[in-house]
Amino acid sequence: MRRVVIIGGGAIGSAIAYFLTRSPEGERFEVTVVERDFSYRQASSALSASSIRQQFSTAINIRMSLYGIDFFRNLGETLRVDDDVPDIGLVEPGYLYLASQAGVDVLRENHAMQKAHAVDVALLTPDELKARFPWISTEGIELASLGLSGEGWYDGYSLLQAFRRKAVSQGVHYVQAHATGLRRDGRVLTGVRLDSGDTLDADVVVNAAGAWAAKVAQWAGIELPVRGRRRSVFSFSCPETLPGCPLVIDTSGIWLRPEGRQFICGFAPSEEQDADDAPLEVEYEAFDSFIWPSLAERVPAFEAIRMTGAWAGYYEMNVFDHNAILGLHPDCDNLYFANGFSGHGLQQCPAAGRGVAELIRFGEYRSLDLSPVSFERILENRPLVEKNVI
Ligand SMILES: Cc1cc2nc3c(=O)[nH]c(=O)nc-3n(C[C@H](O)[C@H](O)[C@H](O)COP(=O)(O)OP(=O)(O)OC[C@H]3O[C@@H](n4cnc5c(N)ncnc54)[C@H](O)[C@@H]3O)c2cc1C
């Protein structure tokens, strides 16, 4: 039986563990997940905005999220453990992308790509937008794109726990420990060193260490272009309700969505201000100086909001091209990467988990070909450009 050690027990590591052990037929694996913090205080999977969309610009991201929504819709049954039926609270009010004149061509191009993959999405003129969402200001908007189904949000922490519980029920062993290095024999890794001084013997190692994945790669002498990039999320209350409010991506770059009876929102800092591994402290000043004024311009009812809380987490940003990096690196025969999801890893965890499990089991993808997000594109300097990164 091959021994698989997965470094990182977030949504990605737990999804891989689940898919590797779900089939009673074929090769069996002894799977150990090494996770340094079972409370997941800094894990992106627990600090995420936990949303899912089909409105990407590349075929591979669309296909991964189409599988993601299908998996989420059936998750209760798929990840049930005896009478424990997990509920991640999936709702599907859609994503609403707003475009000024400058963004119209890209929105139309993306729309054509999404339609070619049977995504349930519609373009709206400003009048149609206003008729559908009377609470929005259409000032400066030329065109909008609304997901009619298959897009929405859920609870990311529950998703992670559902994968983890199911994986454990299938025999996966979770160890609370800090991985500190790799044991290597030529092109092959033979073990994972722990802070306890022990080494876990391994035939296969998986790097699922999220924002900290570059360090794991370094132990194997591999440069992985993934950095922790801080993102702040603010929650706020508003005296008015906004009927049918989807996840809105404004032309300012700010996103917002309902969360229970409140709202949450966030923004992407400019590339120059986006430091690597900044401390996980909320950028409060951004709320007053930039976010609130922009929110109130787009939704006049937001002039009367009150901030009720905030948190910060890391995007595990692939600084090469903002997309996942999956599979082997040519310098090492048994270290699998599942990293760099750059803000869309929760929705991609079912597709990535299934794909990496297939690579380990069969040496190839059997269901969805994820080779467009392999390491080769980086080594050959062929970026996979995704225009819709939030
Ligand atoms: C604010 C925010 C909003 C987001 N919004 C969305 C969204 O709307 N939709 C979406 O799809 N995605 C979103 N994401 C991205 C998504 O949350 C991540 O892509 C996803 O959670 C990555 O999962 P992961 O398992 O790779 O990482 P993590 O959840 O961070 O798990 C990695 C784990 O590895 C462990 N670890 C690291 N190093 C070691 C080591 N040496 N030894 C042992 N353990 C180690 C860590 O403790 C951690 O628990 C968002 C992220 C943030 C921060």
The ligand as an ORCA input file, in Angstrom:
! r2SCAN-3c Opt
* xyz 0 1
  C     -10.489     36.844      2.175
  C     -10.542     35.659      1.259
  C     -11.615     35.506      0.407
  C     -11.684     34.393     -0.446
  N     -12.791     34.213     -1.217
  C     -12.909     33.093     -1.959
  C     -14.108     32.839     -2.664
  O     -15.053     33.605     -2.611
  N     -14.187     31.690     -3.393
  C     -13.142     30.813     -3.472
  O     -13.263     29.805     -4.173
  N     -12.000     31.022     -2.803
  C     -11.856     32.140     -2.044
  N     -10.720     32.375     -1.355
  C      -9.580     31.467     -1.556
  C      -9.745     30.173     -0.807
  O     -10.149     30.428      0.514
  C      -8.418     29.428     -0.865
  O      -8.023     29.299     -2.218
  C      -8.526     28.023     -0.276
  O      -9.104     28.079      1.001
  C      -7.149     27.381     -0.219
  O      -7.236     26.194      0.534
  P      -5.926     25.472      1.021
  O      -6.358     24.229      1.671
  O      -4.941     25.408     -0.095
  O      -5.282     26.509      2.051
  P      -5.545     26.672      3.619
  O      -6.977     26.625      3.939
  O      -4.771     27.879      4.045
  O      -4.883     25.376      4.205
  C      -3.484     25.199      4.224
  C      -3.145     24.558      5.541
  O      -1.776     24.184      5.532
  C      -1.313     24.257      6.857
  N       0.151     24.310      6.794
  C       0.906     25.183      6.108
  N       2.211     24.883      6.257
  C       2.257     23.787      7.047
  C       3.335     23.017      7.574
  N       4.613     23.312      7.288
  N       3.041     21.970      8.373
  C       1.746     21.661      8.655
  N       0.699     22.360      8.201
  C       0.956     23.416      7.402
  C      -1.955     25.524      7.389
  O      -2.016     25.511      8.810
  C      -3.321     25.490      6.739
  O      -4.320     24.967      7.584
  C     -10.621     33.450     -0.465
  C      -9.541     33.611      0.394
  C      -9.493     34.698      1.250
  C      -8.334     34.843      2.188
*
